[in-house]
Amino acid sequence: MNIYSHAQLNRSTGAVGLRQLFGTIAGLMLSLLVIFSSGAQAELKLNGSAIYQDLGKQQFVAALFVDDLSNNANSIQLQQSPKRMEVRIINDYSKRRWLNLWMQSISINNDRESFSGSAQEVIDIMRAPKSAPKRGDVIEYLFDPELGTSVRFNGTELIANYPPEVFNILLRTWIGPIPPSTAFKAQLLGDSIDMDADELLNDIQPQSSRIALAASWMAPAPEVASSQPEAELAPELALEVPKENPEAEAEMAAAETTETDAANQLETEKTDLASSVQATAQAKAEPLTDSPGAEQEEEIADFNLSEALAQRDYTPLVVAQIYKAIRYPNRAADKNQQGTVRIGVTINRSGKLVSAITTQESKYRLLNQAALKAVKKAAPFPELPEEMKADSFEVNLPITFRLQ
């Protein structure tokens, strides 16, 4: 399946200008790059796909591709053959929200030992895209037994040759012990099929401008032209004109005026050209990301190893405290009601519960109420570690009610 089959190139160059010709050539090269970069794992089979929902909306469709189909999570993780996790964005994300989504799920599905050995690589992967994920973007996390872990964003490889274990750290967020929901995990393992997910997997395609943006991140920085003109006007020729000839003096003055005007015009043109080149270079070096503001980008840039480890240690404490407070409603059990409720929890630095809301409800009111009650009963929580810089801690926690 070629995810870029809808991309088109304008091959009509006969009557277009030089700029359009160069644009067409660049587009062709980019398309070839996409084809070659995606060809290595084109033979992988779709193990399953699922839609991640939050706040009552579809956020992205996830797909798991493997060499050997399996409905066993442990078997897939142990497979020493190529694998690919694919994300197709349905709703826009901020960079901070995207980072939190992954880091929280990583923290509750990976023990400290396995995470700490690859924490910096995980941070690198999360920070590799220079833009927050937008609708239509395709993000791929790939595993190859010989090449390790790599990341592609809209067809451009941003990370390559990272340790193989990094991939399984990411994979456990989908099919680990605490996935986004039991249905989400079951669909990725092929135990059930979501036709909407399969349809979105084919329909969601990156825009050509986003493909070009991702490619620009890996392009060499353009040379900025100097604002000083490189060439100077030839020295003026000395004219020997008798002073007593007024007509000759007038002609010499007119010639000097013409040469001065020409020099000034040339200087202006060169300055304008240099400014244009400089502005273009700056635009290429600092592409627009459509992010809500620079503050969120700085938060991502400041996210470091010590903060990642602190968050990994703190998140399971909150989760364990909430899980201990969960009580399965008797009436729900009697009616065989089962399902997953996802709760958005916000805690301030002192550990006080600020808010708790259902971001994804089950089909049953009793289960939804029981999940909220468990969070409120579990509060207050431990104080935030000093390494965590934010004023509050937010976690989107799935609570699954399942009868044994």
C-alpha positions as CSV (number, residue, x, y, z in Angstrom):
1,M,0.0,0.0,0.0
2,N,1.5,3.3,-1.1
3,I,0.3,5.9,1.4
4,Y,1.3,8.7,-1.0
5,S,-0.7,7.4,-4.0
6,H,-2.8,10.6,-4.0
7,A,0.3,12.9,-4.5
8,Q,0.4,14.3,-8.0
9,L,3.1,16.1,-9.9
10,N,2.7,18.7,-12.6
11,R,4.7,17.3,-15.5
12,S,3.8,20.1,-18.0
13,T,7.0,22.1,-18.1
14,G,6.9,23.3,-21.7
15,A,5.4,26.7,-21.1
16,V,6.1,27.2,-17.4
17,G,8.9,29.3,-15.9
18,L,12.2,28.2,-14.5
19,R,10.8,28.3,-10.9
20,Q,8.0,25.8,-11.8
21,L,10.5,23.5,-13.5
22,F,12.7,23.4,-10.4
23,G,9.6,22.8,-8.3
24,T,8.5,19.9,-10.4
25,I,12.0,18.4,-10.3
26,A,12.1,18.8,-6.5
27,G,8.7,17.2,-6.2
28,L,9.8,14.2,-8.3
29,M,12.9,13.7,-6.2
30,L,10.7,13.9,-3.0
31,S,8.3,11.3,-4.4
32,L,11.1,9.0,-5.3
33,L,12.6,9.4,-1.8
34,V,9.2,8.5,-0.3
35,I,8.9,5.4,-2.4
36,F,12.4,4.2,-1.6
37,S,12.1,5.0,2.1
38,S,8.8,3.1,2.4
39,G,9.7,0.2,0.2
40,A,11.8,-1.6,2.8
41,Q,8.8,-2.6,4.8
42,A,6.1,-2.6,2.1
43,E,5.7,-6.4,2.4
44,L,4.6,-6.3,6.1
45,K,1.0,-7.4,6.8
46,L,-1.6,-5.4,8.7
47,N,-2.1,-7.2,12.0
48,G,-4.8,-4.8,13.1
49,S,-6.0,-1.2,13.3
50,A,-7.8,0.9,15.9
51,I,-9.1,4.4,16.5
52,Y,-7.9,6.3,19.5
53,Q,-10.7,8.4,21.0
54,D,-10.5,11.2,23.6
55,L,-12.9,13.8,24.8
56,G,-15.6,12.3,22.6
57,K,-13.7,12.7,19.4
58,Q,-11.6,10.5,17.2
59,Q,-7.9,11.6,17.6
60,F,-5.9,9.3,15.4
61,V,-6.0,5.8,13.8
62,A,-3.3,3.4,14.8
63,A,-2.1,0.4,12.8
64,L,0.3,-2.4,13.6
65,F,2.2,-4.1,10.7
66,V,4.1,-7.3,11.3
67,D,5.9,-10.0,9.3
68,D,4.1,-12.8,11.1
69,L,0.4,-12.2,12.0
70,S,-0.4,-13.0,15.7
71,N,-3.1,-12.2,18.3
72,N,-0.6,-12.7,21.1
73,A,0.9,-9.5,22.5
74,N,4.0,-11.2,23.9
75,S,4.6,-13.1,20.7
76,I,4.6,-9.9,18.7
77,Q,7.0,-8.2,21.0
78,L,9.4,-11.1,20.8
79,Q,9.3,-11.3,17.0
80,Q,12.8,-10.6,15.7
81,S,11.4,-9.6,12.3
82,P,10.4,-6.2,10.8
83,K,7.5,-4.4,12.5
84,R,5.9,-1.0,12.1
85,M,3.6,1.1,14.2
86,E,1.7,3.6,12.1
87,V,-0.2,6.7,13.3
88,R,-2.5,8.7,11.0
89,I,-3.6,11.9,12.7
90,I,-7.3,12.8,12.6
91,N,-7.3,15.8,15.0
92,D,-4.6,18.4,15.5
93,Y,-2.3,18.0,18.5
94,S,0.0,20.4,20.4
95,K,3.5,19.2,20.9
96,R,3.1,19.2,24.7
97,R,-0.1,17.2,24.5
98,W,1.5,14.7,22.1
99,L,4.5,14.2,24.3
100,N,2.3,13.7,27.4
101,L,0.2,11.1,25.6
102,W,3.2,9.0,24.9
103,M,5.2,9.6,28.1
104,Q,2.2,8.7,30.4
105,S,1.5,5.5,28.6
106,I,5.2,4.6,28.4
107,S,5.5,5.2,32.2
108,I,2.7,2.8,33.1
109,N,3.6,0.0,30.6
110,N,7.4,-0.1,31.1
111,D,9.3,-0.8,34.3
112,R,12.0,1.7,35.3
113,E,14.9,-0.6,34.3
114,S,13.8,-1.1,30.7
115,F,12.9,2.6,30.3
116,S,15.9,4.2,32.0
117,G,18.3,2.5,29.6
118,S,16.5,4.0,26.6
119,A,15.0,7.2,28.1
120,Q,17.2,9.6,26.1
121,E,16.4,7.8,22.8
122,V,12.7,8.0,23.6
123,I,13.0,11.7,24.2
124,D,14.8,12.1,20.9
125,I,12.1,10.3,19.1
126,M,9.3,12.5,20.7
127,R,11.2,15.7,19.9
128,A,12.3,14.7,16.3
129,P,9.3,16.3,14.5
130,K,9.7,20.0,14.4
131,S,6.0,20.5,14.0
132,A,3.1,19.4,16.2
133,P,1.1,16.6,14.5
134,K,-1.7,17.9,12.3
135,R,-4.6,16.3,10.6
136,G,-3.4,14.1,7.7
137,D,0.1,13.6,9.1
138,V,1.5,10.1,9.1
139,I,4.0,9.1,11.8
140,E,5.7,5.7,11.6
141,Y,7.8,3.9,14.2
142,L,9.7,1.1,12.6
143,F,11.7,-1.9,13.8
144,D,14.3,-3.8,11.8
145,P,16.4,-6.6,13.5
146,E,19.5,-5.4,11.7
147,L,19.0,-1.6,11.6
148,G,17.2,-1.1,14.9
149,T,14.5,1.5,15.5
150,S,13.7,4.4,13.2
151,V,11.0,7.1,12.8
152,R,9.4,8.6,9.7
153,F,7.2,11.7,9.6
154,N,5.2,12.0,6.3
155,G,7.8,9.9,4.5
156,T,11.0,11.6,5.8
157,E,13.2,9.6,8.1
158,L,14.0,11.7,11.1
159,I,15.6,9.0,13.4
160,A,17.6,5.9,12.3
161,N,19.6,3.1,13.8
162,Y,18.4,3.5,17.4
163,P,18.5,0.4,19.7
164,P,15.9,-2.3,18.9
165,E,14.5,-2.2,22.5
166,V,13.2,1.4,21.9
167,F,10.6,0.0,19.5
168,N,9.2,-2.3,22.1
169,I,9.0,0.5,24.7
170,L,6.7,2.3,22.2
171,L,4.8,-0.9,21.2
172,R,3.9,-1.7,24.8
173,T,1.9,1.6,25.0
174,W,-0.6,0.0,22.5
175,I,-0.6,-3.7,23.4
176,G,1.0,-3.7,26.9
177,P,-0.7,-4.4,30.3
178,I,-2.5,-1.0,30.3
179,P,-3.5,0.0,26.8
180,P,-5.7,2.9,25.9
181,S,-8.6,0.5,26.1
182,T,-9.2,-3.3,25.9
183,A,-11.0,-2.8,22.6
184,F,-8.1,-0.8,21.2
185,K,-5.6,-3.6,22.1
186,A,-8.0,-6.3,20.8
187,Q,-8.3,-4.6,17.4
188,L,-4.5,-4.2,17.0
189,L,-4.1,-7.8,17.8
190,G,-6.7,-8.8,15.2
191,D,-9.2,-10.2,17.8
192,S,-11.8,-7.9,16.4
193,I,-12.1,-5.6,13.4
194,D,-13.0,-2.0,13.3
195,M,-14.2,-1.2,9.7
196,D,-14.0,2.5,10.4
197,A,-10.4,2.2,11.4
198,D,-9.5,0.3,8.2
199,E,-11.3,2.9,6.1
200,L,-9.5,5.8,7.8
201,L,-6.2,4.1,7.4
202,N,-6.7,4.4,3.6
203,D,-8.4,7.7,3.5
204,I,-6.1,9.8,5.7
205,Q,-3.2,11.1,3.6
206,P,-0.6,13.8,4.3
207,Q,-0.9,17.1,2.4
208,S,1.9,17.9,-0.1
209,S,2.9,21.0,1.9
210,R,3.4,18.8,5.1
211,I,5.4,16.3,3.1
212,A,7.7,19.1,1.9
213,L,7.9,20.6,5.4
214,A,9.1,17.3,6.8
215,A,11.7,16.9,4.0
216,S,12.9,20.5,4.7
217,W,13.9,19.5,8.3
218,M,16.5,17.1,7.0
219,A,17.7,19.4,4.1
220,P,21.1,21.1,4.5
221,A,20.8,24.7,5.7
222,P,20.9,27.1,2.7
223,E,23.8,29.5,2.4
224,V,22.7,33.1,3.2
225,A,23.9,35.6,0.7
226,S,26.0,38.5,2.1
227,S,24.2,41.8,2.3
228,Q,27.3,43.5,1.0
229,P,27.6,43.7,-2.8
230,E,30.4,41.4,-4.0
231,A,31.2,43.4,-7.1
232,E,32.0,47.1,-7.4
233,L,31.6,49.4,-10.3
234,A,34.6,49.9,-12.4
235,P,36.6,53.0,-11.5
236,E,35.4,56.1,-13.2
237,L,37.5,57.2,-16.1
238,A,39.3,60.5,-15.7
239,L,38.1,63.0,-18.3
240,E,40.5,65.7,-19.4
241,V,38.3,68.6,-20.2
242,P,39.5,72.2,-20.6
243,K,38.0,74.3,-17.9
244,E,37.4,77.2,-20.3
245,N,34.9,75.0,-22.3
246,P,31.5,75.3,-20.6
247,E,29.8,72.9,-22.9
248,A,32.3,70.2,-22.1
249,E,31.9,70.8,-18.4
250,A,28.1,70.4,-18.7
251,E,28.5,67.1,-20.6
252,M,31.0,65.8,-17.9
253,A,28.5,66.7,-15.1
254,A,25.7,65.0,-16.9
255,A,27.8,61.9,-17.4
256,E,28.8,61.9,-13.7
257,T,25.1,62.2,-12.7
258,T,24.1,59.2,-15.0
259,E,26.9,57.0,-13.6
260,T,25.9,57.9,-10.0
261,D,22.3,57.1,-10.6
262,A,23.3,53.8,-12.2
263,A,25.5,52.9,-9.2
264,N,22.7,53.8,-6.8
265,Q,20.2,51.6,-8.7
266,L,22.6,48.7,-8.8
267,E,23.3,49.0,-5.1
268,T,19.5,49.0,-4.4
269,E,18.9,45.9,-6.5
270,K,21.8,44.0,-4.9
271,T,20.5,44.9,-1.4
272,D,17.0,43.9,-2.3
273,L,18.2,40.6,-3.7
274,A,20.3,39.9,-0.6
275,S,17.4,40.6,1.6
276,S,15.1,38.4,-0.4
277,V,17.6,35.5,-0.3
278,Q,18.1,36.0,3.4
279,A,14.4,36.0,4.1
280,T,14.0,32.8,2.0
281,A,16.8,31.1,3.8
282,Q,15.3,32.1,7.2
283,A,11.9,30.7,6.2
284,K,13.5,27.4,5.2
285,A,15.6,27.2,8.3
286,E,12.6,28.0,10.6
287,P,9.5,26.5,8.9
288,L,6.1,27.4,10.3
289,T,4.7,24.7,12.6
290,D,1.1,26.0,13.1
291,S,1.7,25.6,16.8
292,P,-0.4,27.5,19.4
293,G,2.7,29.4,20.6
294,A,6.4,29.4,21.2
295,E,5.9,28.6,24.9
296,Q,4.8,25.0,24.2
297,E,7.7,24.5,21.8
298,E,10.1,25.7,24.5
299,E,8.5,23.2,27.0
300,I,9.3,20.4,24.6
301,A,12.8,21.6,24.1
302,D,13.4,21.7,27.8
303,F,12.1,18.2,28.5
304,N,15.2,16.3,29.6
305,L,16.3,12.9,30.9
306,S,15.9,13.7,34.6
307,E,12.3,15.0,34.0
308,A,11.5,11.9,31.9
309,L,12.7,9.6,34.7
310,A,10.9,11.5,37.4
311,Q,7.6,11.3,35.4
312,R,8.1,7.6,34.8
313,D,8.5,7.1,38.6
314,Y,5.6,9.4,39.6
315,T,3.0,8.2,37.1
316,P,2.8,4.6,38.4
317,L,2.4,5.9,42.0
318,V,-0.7,7.8,40.9
319,V,-2.1,4.9,38.9
320,A,-1.6,2.4,41.7
321,Q,-3.2,4.7,44.2
322,I,-6.3,5.1,41.9
323,Y,-6.5,1.4,41.1
324,K,-6.5,0.4,44.7
325,A,-9.6,2.6,45.2
326,I,-11.6,1.0,42.3
327,R,-14.7,-0.9,43.3
328,Y,-16.7,-2.9,40.8
329,P,-20.4,-1.8,41.2
330,N,-22.5,-4.8,42.3
331,R,-25.3,-3.9,40.0
332,A,-23.0,-3.6,37.1
333,A,-21.5,-7.0,37.8
334,D,-24.9,-8.6,38.1
335,K,-25.8,-7.2,34.7
336,N,-22.5,-8.4,33.2
337,Q,-21.6,-4.8,32.4
338,Q,-17.9,-4.4,31.2
339,G,-15.9,-1.7,29.5
340,T,-13.2,0.9,29.7
341,V,-13.5,4.4,31.1
342,R,-10.7,6.9,30.5
343,I,-10.3,9.6,33.2
344,G,-8.4,12.9,32.7
345,V,-6.8,13.6,36.1
346,T,-5.0,16.9,37.0
347,I,-2.9,17.1,40.2
348,N,-1.2,20.2,41.5
349,R,2.4,20.3,42.8
350,S,1.4,19.5,46.4
351,G,-0.6,16.4,45.3
352,K,-4.1,17.9,45.6
353,L,-6.6,16.7,43.0
354,V,-7.5,19.7,40.8
355,S,-10.0,18.0,38.5
356,A,-11.2,14.6,37.2
357,I,-13.3,14.3,34.0
358,T,-14.3,11.4,31.8
359,T,-12.5,11.7,28.5
360,Q,-13.9,8.5,27.1
361,E,-17.0,6.9,28.6
362,S,-18.0,3.2,28.6
363,K,-21.6,2.3,27.5
364,Y,-22.6,2.0,31.1
365,R,-23.4,4.8,33.5
366,L,-22.5,2.7,36.6
367,L,-19.0,2.1,35.3
368,N,-18.4,5.7,34.4
369,Q,-19.5,6.8,37.9
370,A,-17.4,4.2,39.6
371,A,-14.2,5.3,37.7
372,L,-14.7,9.0,38.8
373,K,-15.5,7.9,42.3
374,A,-12.2,5.9,42.5
375,V,-10.1,8.9,41.4
376,K,-11.7,11.2,44.0
377,K,-11.4,8.6,46.7
378,A,-7.7,8.0,46.0
379,A,-6.8,11.7,46.4
380,P,-4.6,13.3,47.7
381,F,-1.6,12.1,45.9
382,P,2.2,12.4,46.5
383,E,3.9,15.8,45.8
384,L,5.3,16.3,42.4
385,P,9.1,15.6,42.2
386,E,11.3,18.7,41.9
387,E,12.6,17.4,38.5
388,M,9.1,17.8,37.0
389,K,9.0,21.5,36.0
390,A,5.2,21.9,35.3
391,D,2.9,23.6,37.7
392,S,0.6,20.5,37.6
393,F,0.6,16.9,36.5
394,E,-2.0,15.5,34.0
395,V,-2.6,11.9,33.2
396,N,-5.3,10.3,31.0
397,L,-5.9,7.0,32.8
398,P,-7.8,4.1,31.3
399,I,-9.8,2.1,33.9
400,T,-11.1,-1.2,32.7
401,F,-13.9,-3.1,34.3
402,R,-13.8,-6.7,33.4
403,L,-15.4,-9.7,35.0
404,Q,-13.1,-12.8,35.4
